Amino acid sequence: MRNMNITFPETSDELEVIVDATGISTNTGGQYIVAKWGKTMDSKFLKIEIVMDNNEFNVVNAEVTSNEVESAVKTVKDLQDKGKKVKKFYGDKAYDVNEVYKTGVEVVVPPKKNASTKRHPARRKAVSEFRKLGYDRWREEKGYGVRWRVESLFSAVKRTFGESVRQVLLGK
């Protein structure tokens, strides 16, 4: 997968990006044993992150990564370097970190329960606003519900290809 040459459609000049990551198992065998007998296995996962344009429903970037936050920040910066204006960044609580707020983009990420207000000024403001409004009102005002689009994409991929991957040697 790392060697595949995939190109993504050209995006508009102003973007709202939705970001999420999911894990794909690298082994399918033995799951029955774990469920039946409670024995532990060393489960290994690939982390796949997708960055999607909220307006066009196009995938802007997809990457196998070990650090989804670092990858998402890099994608936003790359888009900005190409002259694109990223207006909003939607993500789940995994993206509630200073690096995302430092991109200068409006961040729509619910803060973690123990979120501190002693960090980046934009994050401090977001945490205070979230606490003041409460989750339901915050979600409604910020339009957080658009994240279903990327969740639906992951669901479709997993239904089509399954929740695990395996190596296939080609052209031997």
C-alpha positions in Angstrom: 0.0 0.0 0.0 2.9 2.4 0.8 4.2 2.0 -2.8 0.9 2.6 -4.5 0.8 5.8 -6.6 -2.6 7.4 -5.7 -3.6 10.8 -6.8 -6.4 12.8 -5.3 -8.8 15.2 -7.1 -7.9 18.9 -7.2 -9.5 20.8 -4.3 -11.1 24.2 -4.1 -9.1 27.1 -2.8 -11.1 27.2 0.5 -11.5 24.0 2.4 -13.2 22.6 5.5 -11.4 19.3 6.3 -12.8 16.3 8.2 -10.1 14.1 9.6 -10.3 10.7 11.2 -8.3 7.5 11.5 -9.1 3.8 12.0 -7.2 0.7 12.7 -7.1 -2.3 10.4 -5.9 -5.6 11.8 -2.9 -7.3 10.2 -3.9 -10.7 11.4 -7.3 -12.5 11.1 -6.4 -15.9 12.5 -6.8 -16.5 16.2 -9.6 -14.1 16.9 -11.9 -17.0 17.8 -9.4 -18.3 20.3 -9.3 -14.9 22.0 -13.1 -14.7 22.1 -13.6 -18.3 23.2 -10.8 -18.8 25.7 -9.7 -15.2 26.6 -6.1 -15.8 25.6 -4.3 -12.7 24.5 -2.5 -12.3 21.2 -0.2 -9.7 20.0 -2.6 -7.9 17.8 -1.0 -5.5 15.3 -2.8 -2.8 13.5 -2.2 -0.4 10.7 -3.5 3.1 11.4 -5.2 4.6 8.3 -6.0 8.3 8.3 -8.3 10.0 5.9 -8.5 13.8 5.3 -11.7 14.6 3.5 -13.0 17.9 2.0 -16.4 18.7 3.7 -17.8 20.6 0.7 -16.8 18.4 -2.2 -16.8 15.0 -0.3 -13.5 14.3 -1.9 -10.6 12.5 -0.1 -7.8 15.1 0.1 -5.3 12.7 1.6 -5.1 9.1 2.9 -2.1 7.7 4.7 -0.9 4.7 6.6 0.5 6.3 9.7 1.7 5.7 13.2 0.8 9.2 14.4 -2.5 10.5 13.1 -2.2 13.9 14.6 1.3 14.6 13.1 0.0 13.3 9.7 -3.2 15.5 9.8 -1.1 18.6 10.8 1.3 17.9 7.9 -1.6 17.6 5.5 -3.1 20.9 6.6 0.3 22.6 6.3 0.9 21.1 2.9 -2.5 22.4 1.7 -1.7 25.9 3.0 1.7 25.8 1.3 -0.1 25.0 -2.0 -2.1 28.2 -1.6 -5.3 26.6 -0.2 -7.1 28.2 2.6 -8.2 25.7 5.2 -11.0 27.3 7.1 -12.1 24.6 9.5 -10.6 21.3 10.8 -13.1 18.7 12.2 -11.8 15.8 14.2 -12.5 13.7 17.2 -10.9 14.0 20.7 -7.7 12.3 19.4 -7.0 15.6 17.6 -7.4 17.8 20.8 -3.7 18.7 20.9 -1.8 22.0 20.6 -0.2 21.1 17.2 -3.6 21.2 15.5 -4.5 24.6 17.1 -1.1 26.0 16.0 -2.1 25.6 12.3 -4.1 28.8 12.5 -7.3 27.0 11.3 -10.6 27.1 13.1 -10.6 23.8 15.0 -13.8 21.9 15.7 -12.7 19.2 18.1 -14.4 18.4 21.4 -11.8 18.8 24.2 -10.8 15.8 26.3 -12.5 15.6 29.7 -9.4 16.6 31.5 -8.5 19.4 29.1 -6.4 22.1 30.5 -6.8 25.8 29.7 -3.1 26.5 30.3 -2.0 25.6 26.7 -2.2 27.3 23.3 -4.5 30.4 23.4 -6.8 29.1 20.6 -7.2 25.8 22.5 -7.8 27.6 25.8 -10.6 29.6 24.1 -12.1 26.4 22.6 -12.1 24.6 25.9 -13.7 27.5 27.7 -16.4 27.8 25.0 -17.1 24.0 25.1 -17.5 24.1 28.9 -19.8 27.1 28.7 -22.1 25.7 26.0 -22.1 22.0 26.9 -21.6 19.3 24.3 -25.1 19.3 22.7 -25.2 23.1 22.1 -21.6 23.2 21.1 -22.1 20.4 18.5 -25.1 22.2 17.1 -23.4 25.6 16.8 -20.1 24.3 15.4 -21.6 21.9 13.0 -19.7 19.0 14.4 -22.2 16.5 13.0 -20.5 16.6 9.6 -18.0 14.0 10.9 -20.4 11.3 9.8 -19.1 11.7 6.3 -15.7 10.3 7.0 -17.1 7.7 9.4 -19.4 6.5 6.6 -16.4 6.2 4.3 -14.6 4.0 6.8 -17.7 1.9 7.2 -18.0 1.4 3.5 -14.3 0.5 3.1 -14.5 -2.0 6.0 -17.7 -3.6 4.6 -16.2 -3.9 1.2 -12.7 -5.1 2.0 -13.1 -6.4 5.6 -11.4 -5.3 8.8 -8.1 -6.9 8.2 -5.3 -6.8 5.6 -2.9 -9.4 4.4 0.2 -9.4 2.2 -0.1 -10.5 -1.4 3.1 -11.0 -3.4 2.6 -9.9 -7.0 4.7 -10.9 -10.0 7.0 -13.5 -8.6 
